[in-house]
């Protein structure tokens, strides 16, 4: 597999993108909760992908971006679509029929900690550190606070829903490692093709289900449109842009804000309770990111200083 694109140093604009992306991600779980009980998981995923595809495809066409020019890019983008769109969209939508939106956002908040570790094995410049291991342990401790009480009551629909969210999160981790290996395709075109592949994959499933789209309330309609336009289209463009320019680990910082916004929005709009289990899980997840990013930053500074000293010319003799 070819080496990924070279990263640059993050800027203030990149940090603002991270804050926006994390907030959008957190609001997605609220939008799913407001719509999935009326649409069902399969139709919600189809609506989400179609609504995201149309403006992105028009934007890529307006820019005159070419289709992926190599077989390698096509294969990577198809794999990304299945792992980043079709699979997790359905799993998370189904899960929110059974578990709260805020809890779902907390479980998903653990994912980028795993992404930091995955990046070590798939990229040459997004390396593994001791801080990432510490962050992983804190993240999984937060997951235990959320899932543990449910598992003590036996395996039921709620436990299966937690497993579905966990599987969807792992799909996102796997897809995140692939983005930087798209070498010759622009971010808008990569996103448009990603959504197009998702539509092609979902169409036969919708036809086989023979379940017509029900009449939706105004709230469900607006939530589904927001989910497609903002939480999918805009968020995917932001995620891909951040990943290919400043790195997968930096992009994962958006999850500082995802569980916070997810829990607060679910509490404010849906009235979901904020229990001590949720507060403890939130503290563990955010603490995991703080530990992993602080130590990663120190390691990056040390590496930069070492590279500068190696480039320094040797003193002339005589």
N, C-alpha and C positions, 0 to 999 in steps of 0.2 A: 504493500500500500504506500502511495507517495506520502512524503512528509507534509504536515499541515502548514497553513499560512503562518508567517512570522508575526509575533505580537508586538504591540507598542505599549508605552507607558500610559496608564489611565489618566484622564483629565477630569476637571470639575464637571464638564458636560457628561462624561461617562457615569460619574457618580449620580447625577440627577436622573439619568436614564435608569439606573439601578433602583432608585427610590420609586420612580414611576412604575417600573416593571413589577416590583414587589407588591405595590398597592393594587395594581390591576390583577395580578395573580390571586391576591387575597379576596378580591371582590368576585372572582369567578365562582367560588364555592357558594356564595349567596345567590348568584344568578342561576346556578344549577338547581339549587333548592327551590327557588321560586317558580321554576318551569318544568322540572322533570316529572313531577306528579301528574301533570296534564299531558305532556308530550310522550312520556315513556323514554327510556334511555336511548333506544335506537333512533327514533325520530329526532330527539334532541341533538344527537351527534351529527345526524345528516343536516339538520338546519344550521347547526354551528359551522360546519365545514363549508357548506354552500355560501352562506352569508359572508364568511371570511374570504372565500375564493374570489368572489366577483370584484370587489374593489381592488384587491391586490393584483389580480390579473390585468385589470384596466391600467393600474399604475405601472406595472411592468411593460405593458404594451405602449403606453405613453412615453416611457423612457427608451423604447425600442431595444429592450434587453433581449438578447438571443436566447433560444432554448439551450438547455445543457448541451455542450458541443461534444462531450466524450461519453463513452459507455460507462466509464468509471463514475462520473458524476451522476448519471442516471441511476446506476445501481445503488449508490449511497443515498440519493434522495428518496428512492422507492423504499429502501429499508428504514430511513428516517420517518417516512410517512406512516408506515405500519406501526413503528415503535413510539412515535411521538404524537400521533393523531388518532388513528383508528382504535388501537388497543386501549390506551389510557383514557381517552374521552369516554368510551363506553363503560369501562370498569368503574370510573369515578362517578359517572352519572347514575349507574345502577346502585352503587354503594350509598349514594345520598338519598335513595328511597328508604334507607334503613338506619342511617346514622346521621348525627347533626353536622351541619356545614362547618361550624367552628372546629370540631374534632377532626374533620377531614383535612382542613387546612393545616392543623398541627402535624398530622401524620405526613402530609406532603412536605412539610417544612424540614423533615429529616433528610429528604432526598438529596439536596445539594451537598450535604456532608459526605454522602456516598459518592457524589459526583467528583468531589475533590480527590478522593482516592482513585476513582476510575481514570481521572485525567493523568495521574502519574503513570499508568500503564499504557496509555494510548497516545500521549503527546511528549515531545522531548523537552519542552520548556515550561511545563505546568507541573512541577515536581512535588513529590511526596515529602512531608515533614512530620516531625513528632507532634506538632500542634494539630495536624489533621487527624491523627489517631486519637488525641485527647478529645477533639471536637466530635468525632464519631461516637465515642463512648458516652459523651453527654447527650448527644442526639438520640441514641438508642435508649438511654435512661428516660428521656422525655417520652419516647414511644411507649415504654413500659408503663409509665404513669397513666397513659391514655387507654392502652389496650389491655393491660393486666387485669383490672377489675372485671372486664367483660369475659376474659378467658377463664377466670375462676368459676364462672357460672355455666361452663360447658360451651360446646361449639354449636351456635345457632346462626340465624340469619345475620345478626349483628357481627358475630365473629367472622363470618364469611365476607361481610361488607368491609371490615377492617383489612382482611386479606386481599380483597379486590383493590383497595386503595394502595396498599403496599406494593402489589404487583404493578399497578399503574405507575407508581413512583419509580420502580426499578426500570420500567420501560422508558421513562423520561431520562433516567441516568444513562441508559444505553444509547438513546438517541442523541443526548448531549455530547457524547464522545465522537459522534460521526460528523457533526456540523462542520468542524474545521477541516475535514478531509474533502469537502467540496471545493475543488480548486479553480474551476473555470466558469462558474455560474454566479451571477449577481444574487444578492440577498433577496430582492423582490421576486426575481424569477424562480429562485430556489423555493421560496415560500409558496408561490402560485402553483408550481408543479407539485409540491408537497400536498397542498389542498386538493388539487385535481386527482392525484393518485388516491387520496382518501375518498373522494366522491365515487371514483370507479370501483373501489373496494367495497363501499357501503351499499351501492345501488342494488346488487343482487340480493344482499341480505334483507334490505327493505322490501323488495319484491317477494322474496320467499316468505317473509313474515306475514304478508297479506293483511296488514293491520293499517287501515287508513289513518291519516293524520286527524286527530280529533279537533273540534272547535276549541280554540284557545281563548282564555280571558286576556284582557288588556295587559295585566301584570305579567302573565306568562309570555306573551308575545314580546313585550319590551325586554324582558329578561333574556329571552332567547336571542333577540337581535343584538343586544349588548354583548352577550356571550360570544357571538360570532364576530362582530365588528371590532370590539375592543379587546376582549380577553383572549381571542384567538388571532385575528388578523394583526392588529397593532402589536400585541404582546409577542407574537412570533417574529415579526420584523425586528423589534427591539432586542429580543433574545439572540437572534442570529447575528445581528450587527455587533452586539457587545462581545459575543463569543469569538467571532472571527477577527476582531480588532484588538481586544485586550485580554481575552482568555476565558476559559470555562470556569476557573476558580473564582475570578473576579465577578463573572456573571452570577455565580451562586450566592453572592452577597445580597441579591434581591430577596432571598429568603429570610433575611433579617426582618423584613417588612411584611412578607406574605402571611405568616401565622398571626402576627399582631393585627393586621387589618382584617384577616379572615375571622378571627375570634370576636373582635370588636363590632364588625358589621353584623355578624350573626346574632350577637347580643342586642344590638341597637334596633335591628329591623325585625328579626324573628323572635326575639325574646329568649334565645337559648341561654341557659344558666352558665355562669362562669364559676365552676367549682374549684376546690383546692387542687384536684388532680390536673385540671386544665392549666391553672396558674403555675404549678410545679413543672408541668411539661413545657410550657412556654418559656419558663426560666432556663430549663435545660437546653432547649433548642437554640435560644438566643445566646446562652453562655457558650455552647459548642461553637457557634460561628465566631464569637469574640475571641475565644482561645485559638481557634485554627487560623483566623486572619491575622491576629497579633503576631503569632510566631512565624507565620508565612511572610509577613512584612519584614520581620527582622532578618529572616533567611534571604529574602530578595535583596535587601540593602547590603548584606554581607557579600552576596554573590556579585552585585554590581560593583562594589568597591574592589573586590578581587579582580574582576575583569578589567577595571580601569588601571589597576596597578600592573597587570600583565601587559597592557597596551603601552605603558609608559616607556619611552625609549631609554636604552642603557646610556650612561654617561660616556662621552668620548674620551679616549685616552690620548695623552700627549698635548 
